Amino acid sequence: MCDTSSKTPIWQAIAQALRSDLAEGRYAPGDKLPTEAALAERFGVNRHTVRHGISALADEGLIRTRRGAGAFVASTPTDYPIGRKVRFHDNLTAAGRLPEKRVLLVEDRFATDGEAQALTINTGDPVCAFHGLSLADGQPIAVFESVFPLSRTPGISAAFGAQGSVTEALANVGVADYTRASTRVTAVRAGATHALHLQIAEGDPLLRSSSVNVNLAGSPIEYGRTWFVGDRITLTLDT
């Protein structure tokens, strides 16, 4: 009879094969691994065995799993300074990441009570609401909504281009510079729509930043709310 006691368990062999894939750069940080079904077909085993191998990599910190979303190659969180001058493009570039913004919706509507209070305007005054998705190296890191009072930024709705640069849009409507007057950060759970945009599972942790930016005269010109993926970003206080 052959002695099989020294044979490597299949789940360990799968884990080692995936480690080799990561080491060779087959999957980059932030990439989603193939589904359990696809890996089961690749290795000729059942999904339970694949799941065991994936769990080993998760325990080692090589990948992260999200309920309902799958397994992703672990990536180093992006440092994102919060200070008087916050510029998305500059912050991501300084961190060695490739910044990208995608416009989801630009709409003119009326200010809510909370928006009016933050912008020191009246409830029901016209505002431009800019909804977008922020990415670093092609991976979604945040969804955001920025609200601008049209009385102080007339024409800003049309000023947003395909790249959705807030700085450029404000410059096009006469706001040469702006600074952050206040910031509030709270921990929340991802809702269904945020989870969809951010490619995470509903209920995953997010960091919500609420801020007010002012022009050189000190008048509020932007009220922004951003929902950052908790394990993809590190918010730092820039003093």
matplotlib code that plots the C-alpha trace (Angstrom):
import matplotlib.pyplot as plt

x = [0.0, 1.3, 1.9, -0.2, 0.4, 3.1, 0.9, 0.1, -3.6, -5.4, -6.5, -2.8, -1.8, -4.5, -3.3, 0.2, -0.8, -2.7, 0.3, 2.5, -0.1, 0.2, 3.9, 4.1, 1.8, -1.0, -3.4, -2.6, -3.5, -7.3, -8.0, -10.9, -9.9, -11.9, -15.1, -15.1, -16.8, -14.2, -11.3, -13.0, -13.1, -9.5, -8.2, -10.7, -12.1, -15.3, -16.0, -15.5, -11.9, -11.3, -12.9, -10.5, -7.5, -8.8, -9.4, -5.7, -4.7, -7.1, -5.6, -2.2, -3.5, -2.8, -6.4, -9.6, -13.0, -16.3, -19.5, -21.5, -18.7, -15.9, -12.2, -9.8, -6.0, -5.1, -3.8, -2.1, -4.6, -4.1, -3.1, -5.5, -4.6, -7.4, -6.3, -7.3, -6.5, -7.8, -7.3, -8.3, -5.9, -2.9, -3.5, -3.7, -0.7, 1.4, 0.5, 1.8, -1.7, -3.4, -6.4, -9.7, -13.1, -16.3, -19.4, -22.5, -25.0, -25.0, -28.4, -29.9, -32.3, -33.4, -31.4, -32.4, -32.4, -29.0, -27.5, -28.9, -27.5, -24.0, -23.9, -25.6, -28.4, -32.2, -33.9, -35.2, -32.6, -31.3, -28.1, -26.1, -25.5, -22.6, -22.5, -19.4, -17.1, -13.4, -10.9, -7.2, -5.4, -8.7, -10.1, -13.2, -12.3, -15.2, -18.5, -19.3, -21.9, -20.9, -23.5, -22.8, -25.1, -26.0, -26.2, -22.4, -21.4, -23.7, -23.1, -21.2, -23.5, -22.4, -18.7, -18.3, -16.6, -16.2, -13.4, -15.5, -12.8, -14.3, -11.3, -11.5, -15.3, -15.0, -12.3, -14.5, -17.2, -14.9, -13.8, -10.0, -9.2, -11.0, -10.1, -11.7, -13.4, -14.7, -14.6, -16.5, -15.7, -18.0, -18.0, -21.0, -22.1, -22.5, -26.0, -27.0, -26.2, -22.9, -21.9, -22.7, -20.6, -17.7, -17.7, -18.1, -20.8, -23.8, -22.9, -19.2, -17.5, -17.2, -15.8, -18.1, -16.6, -18.8, -17.0, -17.6, -15.3, -15.2, -13.9, -11.3, -14.0, -15.0, -18.4, -19.3, -19.2, -19.3, -20.8, -19.4, -20.1, -17.8, -18.1, -14.7, -14.1, -12.8, -9.9, -8.8, -8.1, -6.4, -7.6, -4.8, -5.0, -2.8, -1.8]
y = [0.0, 3.5, 6.0, 9.1, 10.8, 13.1, 14.4, 18.1, 18.8, 20.1, 23.3, 24.1, 23.4, 25.8, 28.5, 28.1, 28.3, 31.5, 32.9, 32.2, 34.1, 37.1, 37.0, 36.9, 39.9, 38.0, 39.9, 43.5, 45.0, 45.7, 43.2, 40.7, 37.1, 34.6, 33.3, 30.2, 28.4, 29.4, 28.4, 25.1, 24.4, 25.5, 23.1, 20.3, 20.4, 21.5, 25.0, 24.1, 23.2, 26.4, 28.4, 26.7, 27.8, 31.4, 31.6, 30.8, 33.7, 36.0, 35.0, 35.9, 39.3, 38.7, 39.0, 40.5, 38.9, 40.8, 39.1, 38.9, 40.6, 38.1, 38.0, 40.9, 41.2, 43.3, 46.8, 49.4, 52.0, 55.4, 58.3, 61.2, 64.4, 66.6, 70.2, 73.7, 72.9, 69.5, 68.7, 65.1, 65.0, 66.4, 64.1, 60.9, 61.9, 62.7, 59.2, 57.6, 56.7, 57.4, 59.6, 59.4, 60.9, 59.7, 61.9, 60.1, 63.0, 66.8, 68.3, 71.6, 71.4, 73.1, 73.1, 71.0, 72.3, 70.8, 72.0, 75.5, 75.6, 74.5, 77.0, 79.9, 80.2, 79.7, 76.3, 75.9, 78.2, 76.8, 74.7, 72.4, 68.9, 67.0, 63.2, 61.3, 58.4, 58.7, 56.1, 55.4, 53.2, 52.2, 51.0, 52.8, 54.5, 56.8, 58.2, 61.8, 64.5, 68.2, 70.9, 74.4, 77.5, 78.9, 82.4, 82.3, 79.9, 80.7, 78.5, 75.8, 73.0, 73.5, 74.0, 70.4, 68.5, 64.8, 64.6, 66.3, 68.6, 70.7, 73.1, 73.7, 74.1, 76.7, 78.5, 78.7, 80.5, 83.0, 81.2, 81.5, 79.6, 78.0, 76.4, 74.0, 75.6, 72.6, 68.8, 66.1, 62.4, 59.6, 55.8, 54.4, 51.2, 51.0, 51.1, 49.2, 51.9, 52.9, 49.2, 48.8, 51.8, 50.9, 47.2, 46.2, 44.4, 46.1, 46.8, 47.1, 49.9, 53.4, 56.7, 59.6, 63.0, 66.1, 69.4, 73.0, 74.9, 78.7, 81.2, 83.9, 86.2, 83.4, 82.6, 78.9, 77.8, 74.0, 71.6, 68.1, 64.6, 61.8, 58.1, 56.4, 52.7, 52.0, 49.7, 51.5, 55.0, 56.5, 59.9, 62.0, 65.5, 67.9, 70.7]
z = [0.0, -0.9, 1.9, 1.2, 4.5, 3.0, 0.2, 0.1, 0.9, -2.3, -0.6, 0.3, -3.3, -4.5, -2.1, -3.3, -6.9, -6.2, -4.3, -7.4, -9.5, -7.2, -7.1, -10.9, -11.2, -12.8, -10.5, -9.5, -6.1, -6.1, -8.8, -8.3, -8.3, -10.5, -8.9, -6.7, -9.6, -12.1, -9.7, -9.0, -12.7, -13.1, -10.3, -10.9, -7.3, -5.5, -4.4, -0.7, -1.4, -3.3, -0.4, 2.0, -0.1, -0.5, 3.3, 3.9, 1.6, 3.4, 6.8, 5.4, 4.4, 0.7, -0.3, 1.1, 0.8, 0.7, 1.3, -2.0, -3.9, -4.1, -3.3, -4.1, -4.1, -1.1, -1.8, 0.3, 1.3, -0.4, 1.9, 1.4, 3.3, 4.6, 5.0, 4.0, 0.3, -0.8, -4.5, -5.5, -8.5, -6.6, -3.6, -5.6, -7.8, -4.7, -3.4, -6.6, -7.8, -11.1, -10.3, -12.3, -11.8, -13.5, -13.7, -12.6, -12.7, -12.8, -12.0, -11.0, -8.2, -5.0, -1.8, 1.2, 4.7, 5.5, 2.3, 2.8, 6.3, 5.2, 2.3, 4.2, 1.6, 1.9, 1.7, -1.8, -3.4, -6.7, -6.5, -8.8, -7.5, -9.0, -8.3, -9.2, -8.7, -7.7, -8.7, -8.0, -10.5, -12.0, -8.6, -7.1, -3.8, -3.2, -4.4, -3.8, -4.1, -4.3, -4.1, -5.4, -4.8, -8.2, -6.9, -6.3, -9.1, -12.0, -15.0, -13.1, -14.3, -17.9, -16.8, -15.7, -18.4, -19.0, -16.4, -13.8, -12.3, -9.6, -9.6, -13.3, -13.2, -10.4, -12.3, -15.4, -13.4, -11.7, -8.5, -8.8, -5.6, -2.7, 0.7, 3.0, 6.0, 7.8, 7.7, 9.6, 9.2, 10.4, 10.0, 8.1, 6.4, 2.6, 1.2, -1.9, -4.5, -2.9, -2.8, -6.5, -7.6, -5.3, -6.1, -2.5, -0.5, 1.1, 4.7, 4.2, 6.2, 4.7, 5.9, 5.2, 4.9, 5.0, 4.2, 3.2, 0.9, 0.7, -1.8, -1.2, 0.4, 2.8, 1.3, 1.0, -2.6, -2.2, 0.3, -0.3, 1.0, 0.1, 1.0, 1.0, 1.0, 4.5, 3.5, 0.3, 1.8, 4.8, 5.7, 7.2, 8.8, 6.9, 9.2]

ax = plt.figure().add_subplot(projection="3d")
ax.plot(x, y, z, "-o")
ax.set_aspect("equal")
plt.show()
